[in-house]
Structure formats: structure tokens, C-alpha cells
Amino acid sequence: MSATTAAPVAGRPEAPPGGPVPRRVRPPRWLDLRLVLGVLLVLASVLLGARVVTAADATVPVWSASGDLAAGTVLGEGDLVAVQVRLDDVAGQYLATSTQPEGRVLGRAVRAGELLPRSALEEATGLVQLALPVQAGYVPPSLARGQVVDVYAVADPAVGASAQTGGDVDLVVSAAPVQAVTGRGDGVLSSSTTTVQVVVAVAAEDAAGVLGAIGGRGLVVVVRDSVDADEDVTPAGTAPAGPTG
């Protein structure tokens, strides 16, 4: 007996053929441990790089000497310039531009371009500025503020002195810092007999002795080669007059 195929029932839809069951798509796991670690490493690298760059550009404004300045110089406007430098842990040893040093005294010589250390500053106590009239022919043309000079009194009528006053040549000021030079000009009216005012800083108690040692004689200014005064010289303004008679 042969098998027979059942005929579809009229009015009932034919069943679809069987097929694979579709799988549900799983959402990405954004909180995967490896992904989190990778993001943290990237952020750490960015922060570390930014810190290194910031540290490399960490400069501070401090004062620097605009020229050679001898010990004993009373600081004024124009002696210092502001510079930006990287000092790291030693920044506190130098004078920041937030501090105004005008009127303070240098306790040691400072070279041009050298940063101004706090330890080099002293209070302006016991010093006076002594103005000395010197004929232009006896003042070096390059004489400028901040240099160290010796001043000699000369018994020579050519420099306005009387031959009967004092000795021939006496050292009256030794290793004195020049505070100012005025009255020197380069015009047609200037001559070797023009009076130049050389201002030096001396101890207040020595000013009278210096003037007495000069005794009306002419003066000659000698500039030292260095702003660093020798250790064995007499302090500024205390050079004794030579023998008289």
C-alpha cells in the first residue's frame, strides 16, 4: 500500500519551512577592564607630559646687574635690569623683581649680567656721598658709576693747588666706589680745565679727614682695573694722608 500525501486544508495557510534561529546581538562591554586600564594609562601620560613641559618653562623674574658695580655702591635706578631665569630650588637666594633694592648698598662687587643675590645687599648705614671737584684732564675719560677709584691730592699749581700745601702726592681716598660723574661734556666748550664732579661713597666718620687731607690741592682720579677691591687695601675713604712738609 503506497503512502499518500495529505492535501492542504482549504483556507489554512501553508506553514513556512524551518530555518536557523537568529542570535541576539550583545552590546559592547565599555567597562571591560583592559579598556579602562588603557584609558587610564593615556590620561596619566598626558598629565605627566603637561607637568614636564610646565616645569621646563617655570622661570622667575629676578634682578641682574646692568654693569660692573663695586662693593659699597648705593644702588639706584638703572643699576639693575629684570631678567627671566629658571632657578628651581635656589630661587629664594636671589632678589625678585617684586623687591625694590634702590638705596641698598652692595656688600660685594657684582659683575655685569650677574644675578643679584640677597646676601650681597646691606643697609645704607654710616655712608655719605662725598663730591670731589676734579679737573677734566685728571679724570679718566671712561670713568663711570660703579667703578673703583683711588684719589690722589697733588701739590701742582697746574691742577689748582698751592705748592706750599701738603706733600707732593698724597693718597686721600682708597678703593672708593664711584656713585656719579657729572659736569663732563664733549662739546666745543669743554677743555682739560673743566671741573668734573666725582661723587664717591665714604664712611661718614672719614669725610672730614678726607677733606682735611686734600687741603685745597688738586685731585687726580685713578681707576682700578677691577671692581673687586683688594683684600689688603684700606676701606673706602679711610686712606691716611701722606707725610707733610
C-alpha positions in Angstrom: 0.0 0.0 0.0 1.5 3.3 -1.0 1.8 6.3 1.3 -0.4 9.2 0.5 0.3 12.9 1.0 -2.3 14.8 2.9 -3.7 17.6 0.9 -3.7 21.1 2.4 -6.9 22.1 4.0 -8.6 24.8 2.2 -8.5 28.2 3.9 -5.4 27.4 6.2 -2.0 29.0 5.2 0.8 26.7 4.5 3.4 26.5 7.3 6.8 28.1 6.5 9.8 25.9 6.1 12.1 25.5 9.1 15.4 27.8 9.4 18.2 28.8 11.9 17.2 30.7 15.0 18.6 34.3 15.0 21.1 35.2 17.8 20.7 38.3 19.9 23.5 40.9 19.3 25.2 41.6 22.7 26.0 45.3 23.4 29.7 46.3 23.7 31.2 46.0 27.2 32.5 49.5 27.7 33.6 48.7 31.2 35.9 46.0 30.1 38.9 46.0 32.4 41.5 46.2 29.7 39.8 49.2 28.1 39.6 51.0 31.5 43.4 50.4 32.1 44.2 51.7 28.6 42.3 54.9 29.1 43.9 55.5 32.5 47.4 55.0 31.0 46.7 57.5 28.3 45.5 60.1 30.8 48.5 59.5 33.0 50.8 60.0 30.1 49.1 63.3 29.1 49.2 64.7 32.6 52.8 63.7 33.1 53.8 65.3 29.8 52.0 68.5 30.7 53.7 68.7 34.1 57.2 68.2 32.5 56.5 71.0 29.9 55.2 73.3 32.7 58.3 72.6 34.8 60.6 73.3 31.9 59.0 76.8 31.4 58.9 77.6 35.2 61.0 80.8 35.1 61.0 83.6 37.7 61.8 87.4 37.3 64.9 88.5 39.2 67.3 91.4 39.2 70.5 91.4 37.3 73.3 93.9 37.3 73.3 96.2 34.2 77.1 96.8 34.6 80.0 96.2 36.8 79.3 97.5 40.3 81.8 97.8 43.1 81.3 96.9 46.7 79.9 99.9 48.5 77.8 101.1 45.6 74.5 102.6 46.7 72.0 101.0 44.2 69.9 103.4 42.2 67.6 103.3 39.2 69.4 102.0 36.1 71.9 99.8 38.0 69.7 96.7 37.6 67.6 95.1 34.9 64.8 92.4 35.2 65.5 89.0 33.7 63.5 85.8 33.4 65.6 82.8 34.6 65.0 79.2 35.8 66.4 78.8 39.3 64.4 75.8 40.6 65.2 75.4 44.3 67.7 78.3 44.6 65.2 81.0 43.5 65.0 82.3 47.1 68.7 83.2 47.1 68.3 85.9 44.5 66.3 89.2 44.7 63.0 89.0 42.9 61.7 92.0 40.9 58.9 92.3 43.4 61.5 93.8 45.8 62.9 97.3 45.0 66.6 97.5 46.0 67.2 101.2 45.4 69.0 102.8 48.3 70.6 99.5 49.4 74.4 99.1 49.4 76.3 96.3 47.8 78.4 94.4 50.3 80.5 92.9 47.5 81.2 93.5 43.8 78.7 92.4 41.3 79.6 91.8 37.6 77.6 92.9 34.6 74.9 90.3 33.9 75.3 88.6 37.3 72.1 87.9 39.2 71.7 89.9 42.3 72.0 87.7 45.4 70.2 88.7 48.5 73.4 88.1 50.5 75.1 90.9 48.6 72.8 93.6 49.9 73.4 95.7 53.0 71.6 98.7 54.5 73.0 102.1 53.7 74.2 103.0 57.2 77.3 105.0 58.0 78.0 106.0 54.4 78.0 109.5 52.9 78.4 110.7 49.3 81.4 113.0 49.0 81.6 115.2 45.9 85.2 115.9 44.8 85.9 118.6 42.2 88.5 117.3 39.7 89.7 119.0 36.6 88.6 117.0 33.5 92.2 116.4 32.4 92.8 114.4 35.6 89.7 112.2 35.2 89.9 109.1 33.0 87.5 109.5 30.0 86.0 106.1 30.8 85.2 106.9 34.4 81.7 105.7 35.2 79.4 104.9 38.1 80.2 101.6 39.8 83.9 101.7 39.2 86.5 101.6 42.0 88.9 104.5 42.2 91.8 105.9 44.2 92.0 109.7 44.6 95.3 111.5 45.0 95.9 115.1 46.1 98.7 116.6 44.1 100.7 119.8 45.0 100.8 121.1 41.5 99.8 124.6 40.5 98.6 123.3 37.2 95.7 121.5 38.9 94.8 124.4 41.1 96.9 123.7 44.2 99.5 125.7 46.1 102.9 124.2 46.2 103.2 125.1 49.8 100.2 122.9 50.8 101.0 119.4 52.0 103.3 116.9 50.3 103.8 116.4 46.6 101.4 113.5 46.2 99.1 112.0 48.9 96.6 109.2 48.6 93.4 110.7 50.2 90.8 108.1 49.1 91.4 104.5 48.5 89.2 101.9 46.8 86.1 104.1 46.8 83.1 103.2 44.6 82.1 105.9 42.2 78.5 107.0 42.7 78.2 109.6 40.0 80.2 111.6 37.5 78.8 115.0 36.4 79.9 118.1 34.7 81.9 116.3 32.0 80.9 117.3 28.4 82.1 116.6 24.9 81.1 120.0 23.4 83.3 122.6 21.9 83.4 124.5 25.2 84.9 121.5 27.1 88.5 121.6 28.0 91.0 119.9 30.2 90.4 122.6 32.8 86.7 122.0 33.0 85.7 120.9 36.5 84.2 117.5 36.8 82.4 116.4 39.9 83.2 112.9 41.0 81.0 111.6 43.8 82.4 108.7 45.9 80.9 106.9 48.9 83.0 107.1 52.1 82.3 106.3 55.8 80.7 109.3 57.5 83.4 109.5 60.1 86.1 109.7 57.5 84.7 112.5 55.4 86.3 115.3 57.4 89.6 113.5 57.3 89.5 113.2 53.6 88.7 116.9 53.1 91.5 117.9 55.5 94.0 115.6 53.7 93.1 117.3 50.4 93.9 120.7 51.8 92.9 122.6 48.7 95.2 120.7 46.4 94.3 119.5 43.0 93.0 115.9 42.7 93.8 113.1 40.3 91.5 110.1 39.9 92.9 106.7 39.2 90.6 103.9 38.1 91.4 100.3 39.3 91.3 97.5 36.7 88.7 95.6 38.6 85.6 96.4 40.7 86.8 93.8 43.2 88.8 95.7 45.8 92.0 94.0 47.0 91.6 92.4 50.4 94.6 94.3 51.9 93.6 97.8 50.9 92.3 100.4 53.3 88.5 100.6 53.3 87.0 103.3 51.1 87.5 106.8 52.4 90.0 105.8 55.1 93.3 106.3 53.3 95.5 108.4 55.5 97.3 111.4 54.1 101.0 111.1 53.4 103.7 112.9 55.4 103.6 116.7 55.1 106.3 119.2 55.0 
